[in-house]
Amino acid sequence: MISDNRLMQVRTSIIETARRAAGMSQQELAREARTAQSAISEYESGRKSPTLAVTERLLAAASADLVVVPRVEFFYDEEPGGRLFFVPDRLWSVPPPLCFARVRLLGSEALGEKPVWVLSQRRDRIRFYELVLIHGTPEMIREAVDGALLVDAWRHLTLPESIREAWDPLIAAAKGRRDTVRNIVPAPENEWI
């Protein structure tokens, strides 16, 4: 799968990703983090490896956080006709703008489908998710299918029964209990804008 979004095509360091997301130059990040611009350059190029503490400080200077995300493991299953498909052990998030990117599904033309899908358009996203869940590899699925958007589209997807049955427990788990209400406590009034 190929995207027209640069983040999906080029692997960058987390420091560079955070810096660019904040709209900062290396010099600006260095000034904010109280370090040398040459150190930022070395970290971003991989010539030098920062400690965890340094990484956290640089990310904080770029208004970003370092988080741990559980790894998604995929297992394969088989349709009655013998074709394999993949199912993860949990759903995950694909951050914006990647979850709404324009993507090219290589080989979709052979299936009689269009080559480029606009995931920000619900109809495109639903059809793309169908194709990827049926024909995709774990990497394709992980890169483009957002868990929340999949749950939202689930009842509209046309899937073979074996694939639907394999994914149904994940969708049900993601929906959680519907008889509870989460309390969101607003900030004190003087902190509201």
C-alpha positions as CSV (number, residue, x, y, z in Angstrom):
1,M,0.0,0.0,0.0
2,I,1.3,3.4,-0.9
3,S,0.1,6.7,0.5
4,D,0.5,10.2,-0.7
5,N,1.1,11.2,2.9
6,R,4.9,11.5,3.6
7,L,4.7,10.0,7.0
8,M,3.7,6.7,5.5
9,Q,6.5,6.6,3.0
10,V,9.5,7.7,4.9
11,R,10.6,6.3,8.2
12,T,11.7,9.1,10.5
13,S,13.0,9.2,14.1
14,I,10.4,10.0,16.8
15,I,12.3,13.2,17.6
16,E,12.0,14.4,14.0
17,T,8.4,13.3,13.8
18,A,7.5,15.3,16.9
19,R,9.6,18.3,15.8
20,R,7.9,18.4,12.4
21,A,4.4,17.9,13.9
22,A,5.1,21.0,16.1
23,G,6.2,23.0,13.1
24,M,9.7,23.5,14.6
25,S,13.1,23.7,13.0
26,Q,16.0,21.9,14.5
27,Q,17.3,25.2,15.8
28,E,14.0,26.0,17.5
29,L,13.7,22.6,19.1
30,A,17.3,22.9,20.3
31,R,16.7,26.3,21.8
32,E,13.5,25.1,23.5
33,A,15.2,21.9,24.9
34,R,18.4,23.8,25.8
35,T,20.7,21.7,23.7
36,A,22.7,22.2,20.5
37,Q,21.2,22.0,17.1
38,S,24.0,19.6,16.0
39,A,22.8,17.2,18.7
40,I,19.3,17.3,17.3
41,S,20.7,16.6,13.8
42,E,22.7,13.6,15.1
43,Y,19.7,12.1,16.9
44,E,17.4,12.6,13.9
45,S,19.9,11.1,11.5
46,G,20.7,8.1,13.7
47,R,24.4,9.0,14.0
48,K,23.8,9.3,17.8
49,S,21.3,7.6,20.1
50,P,19.7,9.7,22.9
51,T,19.0,8.3,26.3
52,L,15.3,7.8,27.2
53,A,15.5,10.9,29.5
54,V,16.9,13.0,26.6
55,T,14.3,11.7,24.2
56,E,11.5,12.6,26.7
57,R,13.0,16.1,27.2
58,L,13.2,16.7,23.4
59,L,9.6,15.4,22.9
60,A,8.3,17.6,25.7
61,A,10.0,20.6,24.1
62,A,8.1,19.7,20.9
63,S,4.8,19.4,22.9
64,A,4.7,15.7,22.4
65,D,4.6,12.6,24.7
66,L,6.2,9.3,24.5
67,V,3.7,6.5,25.0
68,V,3.7,2.8,25.1
69,V,1.2,1.1,22.8
70,P,0.4,-2.7,23.1
71,R,1.7,-4.6,20.1
72,V,-0.9,-6.0,17.8
73,E,-0.4,-9.6,16.9
74,F,-2.0,-11.2,13.8
75,F,-3.2,-14.8,13.4
76,Y,-4.4,-16.4,10.2
77,D,-7.6,-18.2,9.6
78,E,-9.0,-19.9,6.6
79,E,-12.2,-19.4,4.6
80,P,-14.2,-22.4,3.6
81,G,-12.7,-22.2,0.1
82,G,-9.2,-22.4,1.5
83,R,-8.1,-18.8,1.2
84,L,-6.3,-17.4,4.2
85,F,-7.2,-14.2,5.9
86,F,-5.7,-12.4,8.9
87,V,-7.2,-11.4,12.3
88,P,-5.5,-9.4,15.0
89,D,-5.7,-10.0,18.7
90,R,-7.0,-6.4,19.3
91,L,-8.0,-3.2,17.5
92,W,-5.7,-0.2,17.4
93,S,-5.7,3.5,16.3
94,V,-4.3,5.0,13.2
95,P,-3.7,8.7,14.0
96,P,-5.1,11.5,11.9
97,P,-4.2,12.4,9.2
98,L,-3.1,8.9,8.3
99,C,-6.5,7.3,9.0
100,F,-8.0,9.7,6.5
101,A,-5.2,9.5,3.9
102,R,-5.5,8.9,0.2
103,V,-4.1,5.4,-0.2
104,R,-3.2,3.2,-3.2
105,L,-4.1,-0.5,-2.8
106,L,-1.6,-2.3,-4.9
107,G,-3.3,-5.1,-6.9
108,S,-6.8,-3.7,-6.5
109,E,-7.0,-3.1,-10.3
110,A,-6.7,-6.9,-10.7
111,L,-9.8,-7.2,-8.5
112,G,-11.7,-4.8,-10.7
113,E,-11.4,-2.0,-8.2
114,K,-10.1,1.5,-8.4
115,P,-6.4,2.0,-7.4
116,V,-6.7,5.0,-5.1
117,W,-9.0,5.3,-2.1
118,V,-9.8,8.5,-0.1
119,L,-10.3,7.3,3.5
120,S,-11.8,10.6,4.5
121,Q,-14.8,9.7,2.4
122,R,-17.0,7.2,4.3
123,R,-18.0,5.2,1.2
124,D,-14.4,4.8,0.0
125,R,-13.3,3.9,3.6
126,I,-16.0,1.2,3.8
127,R,-15.1,-0.4,0.5
128,F,-11.4,-0.2,1.2
129,Y,-11.8,-1.8,4.6
130,E,-13.8,-4.6,3.0
131,L,-11.0,-5.3,0.5
132,V,-8.2,-5.1,3.0
133,L,-9.9,-7.4,5.6
134,I,-10.5,-9.9,2.8
135,H,-7.3,-9.7,0.8
136,G,-4.8,-7.7,2.9
137,T,-1.7,-8.7,4.7
138,P,-1.2,-7.8,8.4
139,E,1.0,-4.9,7.5
140,M,-1.7,-3.5,5.1
141,I,-4.4,-3.9,7.7
142,R,-2.4,-2.4,10.5
143,E,-1.3,0.6,8.4
144,A,-4.7,1.7,7.2
145,V,-7.6,0.3,9.3
146,D,-8.4,2.4,12.3
147,G,-10.2,0.5,15.1
148,A,-12.8,3.2,15.9
149,L,-13.6,3.9,12.3
150,L,-13.9,0.1,11.7
151,V,-16.3,-0.2,14.6
152,D,-18.3,2.7,13.2
153,A,-18.4,1.1,9.7
154,W,-18.8,-2.5,10.8
155,R,-22.5,-3.1,10.1
156,H,-22.1,-1.6,6.6
157,L,-19.2,-3.9,5.6
158,T,-20.0,-6.7,3.2
159,L,-17.7,-9.5,4.3
160,P,-17.6,-13.3,4.0
161,E,-19.3,-14.9,7.0
162,S,-16.0,-16.5,8.2
163,I,-14.2,-13.2,8.3
164,R,-17.1,-11.4,10.0
165,E,-17.3,-14.1,12.7
166,A,-13.5,-13.9,13.3
167,W,-13.6,-10.1,13.7
168,D,-16.9,-9.9,15.6
169,P,-15.4,-10.5,19.1
170,L,-12.9,-7.6,18.5
171,I,-15.7,-5.3,17.5
172,A,-17.8,-6.3,20.5
173,A,-14.9,-5.8,22.8
174,A,-14.2,-2.4,21.4
175,K,-17.8,-1.3,21.9
176,G,-17.5,-2.3,25.6
177,R,-20.4,-2.1,28.0
178,R,-23.1,0.1,26.7
179,D,-24.9,0.4,30.0
180,T,-22.3,2.5,31.7
181,V,-21.6,6.2,31.3
182,R,-18.2,7.8,31.5
183,N,-18.0,11.0,33.5
184,I,-16.0,13.7,31.9
185,V,-15.2,16.4,34.5
186,P,-14.7,19.9,33.0
187,A,-11.9,22.2,34.1
188,P,-12.9,24.9,36.6
189,E,-14.7,27.8,34.9
190,N,-11.7,30.1,35.1
191,E,-9.7,27.7,32.9
192,W,-12.3,27.7,30.1
193,I,-11.6,29.8,27.1
